[in-house]
Amino acid sequence: MPGHGTTIDGAFQSGTSARSRLGRWFRAHQFEIWLTLPLVAYVLALTVTPIINTFRLSLTDPQQGGLTLDNYGRIFEGAVFRSAVVNTVIVAAMSLILELGLGLIIALTLHAAFRGRGFVRTITLVPLGVPTIVAGAVMLLIFARAGYLNSIIFLIQDLVNLLPGVDWQYQPISLTVAGGIPTLFTVAIADTWKVLPIVVLIFLAGLQSIPEDIYEAADMDGATKWQRFTRVTFPLLIPYMTMAIILRAIDAFRIYELALVLAGGVEPVLGTYIFDRYLPPTSDEYTAASASIVLFAIIMIFVILYLRFVAPRGRSGG
């Protein structure tokens, strides 16, 4: 059967050719391959493998050892888990609003030319160097019952009571143990203070990328400062705002240390919920893994959004 032999010979030659091309490619890129091998090993060992193992645990029956979705059912049926999800979303939303608003204001201020601008920019970056647990302790000094916030309010009370007919008796509160929105707002403020420099740097990069010619053209057209901001600056900053929102949302959902220090067991978030499920006295690694996968899924949504809307602009330079 000549045709059959020809087919085998062609397949053999094709396979040999493919191996030859692959060998040439490896020889041509062996330096890059050796450089990337440590990174690949690092990602596989410390990222991919733990995620796969966590996903396996989340689907494992604690009693039988087989596959099951009961672990997810158990956490979704629990009021504490649902509260943790809602609290995480609330903290992330409040943090994003504060960070975007304050970050834009500070970036606009630092973008303007004034004496000592370099020093002020350096001071703005200080919170990045403060350990997260220390930042939480600092916020306790501010928002606790005997903290600075209540001291300032007492001072205002004394000044107000100097007015005739005014008798204001302020009752000090600890926002960190008050529960509800006040406690979550405290966590959001602490998170904002800690990571605000990142948002400021993103906005500063956006402001410095705007050509001065555009502002000169707007001035020639008689635009006011407000019109320059609303019609020139703000529209051109939207890609940078998108980047800031997505990157900060990814990080905001992972909040743990600040929530643990400031909210404790009063208002759980996903990070502290997973911590409580995994460690004694609960010691339930299966529901902890299920909650971790839920958190991972939320974060992956924002990673996909980043890859979809932000990364392409970076590659295209627009």
N, C-alpha and C positions, 0 to 999 in steps of 0.2 A: 504494500500500500504506500506508494510514493507520496501521496498527499499527506498521509498521517505522519510520515517521517519528516516531511518538510515543516509541518506545523510544530512538531516537537523541537526541531532544530531552531525554528524562529523564536519559540518561547524561551529556549535555552539562551539564545543570543541576546534576546531582549532582557532577560534576567541578568546576564553577565554585564550588559551595557549599563543597566540601572545600578548594579553594584559598583561598577567602575566609576560612574558619575558620583555616586555617594562617597566613594573613597577619595576622589579628587576634591569633593566639597569639604570633607573632613580635613584633608591635608592643607587646603587653602585657608581654613578657618580654625585650625587647631589652637592658635593663640587665644582667640576669643572664647573658644569652648573651655579651655582651661581656666580662663578668668571667670566665666559664669558658673562653673561647677560648684564652687563654694556657696554661691547665692542659691543655686538650685537645691543643694543639700540642706541649706538653712531653711528654705521655704518648705521643703518636703518634711523635714524633721520637726519643725517648730510651728508650722501653720497647717499644712495639709493633713498630716497624720493626726494631730489633736482634733481637728474638725471632723474627720472621718470617724474617729473613735467616739467623739461626743454624739455624733449622729447615730452610731451603732447603739450606744447606751440608751439613747432616747427611744429607740424602738425595741429594746430588750425587756422581756417580762421579768420582773424581779424574782418571781417564784419559779416559773417554769424554764426561764432562759431562752424562750423562743421569741419570735417577732410579734410585736403588739403595738397598738396605738393607744393603749390604756393610759400610758404615762402622760400623753398630751391631754386626754380626757380628764385626768385627775387635776392637772394644773388649771385647765380652762374652767373647770367646775368650781375651783376655789376662789373665794371672794378676795383673798389677799393677792393672788396673781393678777386678777382683773384690775384691782386697785393699783398694783405696781405698774401695769401697762399704761393705765390712764395717767398716773403720776409722771411716768417717764415722758409721755407725749406732752403733758402740760409743762414740765420743766424744760424740755427741748424747745417748745414753742416760745416760752417766755425768754429763754436764753437767746434764741435767735433774734427776737424782736429787739431786745436790749442791745445785743452785740451789733446788729446792723445799724440801729439808730445812733448809738454812741460812737461806733466805729466810723461811720460816715462823717459825723461832726468833728471828731478828733482828726481824722485824715484830712479833711478840708482845712482845719486849723494848721496842721503841721505842713501842709502843702504850701501855705502862704509864706512869703518871705518875711522874717522878723529876726530880731537879734536873739541869739541863743537858741536858734531852732535846732541845731545839732544836739545840744545838751538836752532839750526837752524831748526830742525823739529817743534819745538814749534812756531817759527816765521812763518813757512810755513802755519800754521793753522789759522793765524790771520784773513785772509779775510772771513772765515766762520762766525766770530763773528760780522762782519760789516753788519748792516741792508742794504737790497738791495737798498732802496731809497738813502741812504747815499753813497753807492758805485757808483750809477749813478751820484750824485752830484760831487764826486771826479773825475770821468771821464770827467765831464764837465770842470773842472779846467784844465784838460790836453788837451782836444781836441777842446775847444772853440777858437774863433779867437784870444782872448787875453790870451790863455792858455799857459801852460808850453811847449807844443810841438812846437808852433810857436816861443817861446822865444829861445828855443834851436836851432831851424833852423836859426833864426836871428844871433845867436852867431856863428854858423858854416859859415853863409854868410860873416860875418865880417872877420873871419879867412881866408876864401878862397879868399876874395877880396884883401888880403895882397899880393897875388901872382901877379907878373908883368903881365899886360895885361888882367887881369880878372876883370870883372865888372858884378857880379851876383846880380840882384835885385829881391829879393824874395817877392812875394805877399802873405800875410797871408790869410789863408782860415779857415773856421770853418767846420770841418768834420761832425759835428752834424747836420748842415743844408745844406750840399752840395748836399744831395740826392744821390740815386743810391748806388752802391757798397761801396763808401767811408763811407757813413753813416751806412750802414748795418755792415761793417767791424768794425766800432767803437762800435756798440752794441755787436758784437761777442767778441771783445777784453774785454769789460767790463764784459760780462758773463763768459768769460774764467778766468779772474782774480778772480771773486767772487767764483767760484765753483771748481777751479783747485785743492784745497786741497783734495777734495773728490776723484778725479781721482788719485792723488798721493798716497793716503792711500790705494786705491784698488791695485795699482801696487806694493806698498811696501809689502802688504800682499802676493801678488803673488811671489815676489822675496824672501821673507823670508820662503816661503813654499818649495823652491827648495833645496833639500838636497846637502850638501857640497860634498858628495861622488861623485856626478855627475861631479862637477867641477874638483875634484881631478883626476878622470878618464880621463877627457878631457886634463888636464895638462900632464898626463903620456903619452897620445897619441900625445903630441907635438902640441896641438891646440893653436893658437894665441888668443889674447883677442877678436879680431873681430870674429874669428871662434867660440869662446865660446859664444859670444852674439847671433850670427846668428843661430847656430846649437843647442844651449842648452837653453839659457835664453829666447830668443824670442819665440820659439815653446811652451815652458812650460808656457809662459805668455798669450798665445792666449785665454784660457778660461776667464782670468781676463780682457783681452781687450774686449771680447764679453760682459761681465758683465758691464764694464764701458761704452761701446758704447750704449747699450740698456737703462741702467739707465739714462745716461745723455741725450739721445735722448728724453726720456719721459719728462724730465724736460725742455729741450731746446725748445720744441714746446710750452710749457706753458709760455714762456717768456712774461713779461708784464711791470713790473716797470722800468727796464732798457731801454726798447724800448720806454716807455712813456716819460722818462726823456731825453734820448739822441736823439731819432728820432722824437718824438712828432707827428705832423701831416704830417711830410715830407715823411716818409716811414712807412706805417702801417704794423703791423703784426697782426696775428689772435687775440691776446689778446687785443690790442688797438682797433682793428676793432669792437670786441664785446662790448668793453667799450663805444665806440662812438655810436653804434647802440642802446644801452640800455638806456643811460642817455640822458637828454635834451641836445640840442633841438630836437634830433631825436625821442627819447622815443619810440622806436619800439622793444618791448620785443619779438615779434614773430620772426623777422629776427635775432635778437641777440641770441635767443634760437637755431635757425637753425644753425648759425655759431658755437655756442657752441657744438652742437652735432657733427658737422664736426670735430672740434678740439678733441672732446672726442673719435671719431672713429679713428683718427690718433694716439692718445695716446694709445688706446686699442690695436692697431696693435703691438706696441712695448711692451706692457705688455704681449701679447700672445707670442711674440718672446722670451721675458725673461723667461716665464714659460716653453717654449718649449726647449730652448737651455741652459739656465743658471741654473734654479732651479733644474733640474734633476741631474746635476753635483754636486750641493751642497749637495743633499740628499745622493748621492752615495759616496761622499768624493773624487771624481776625478776631 
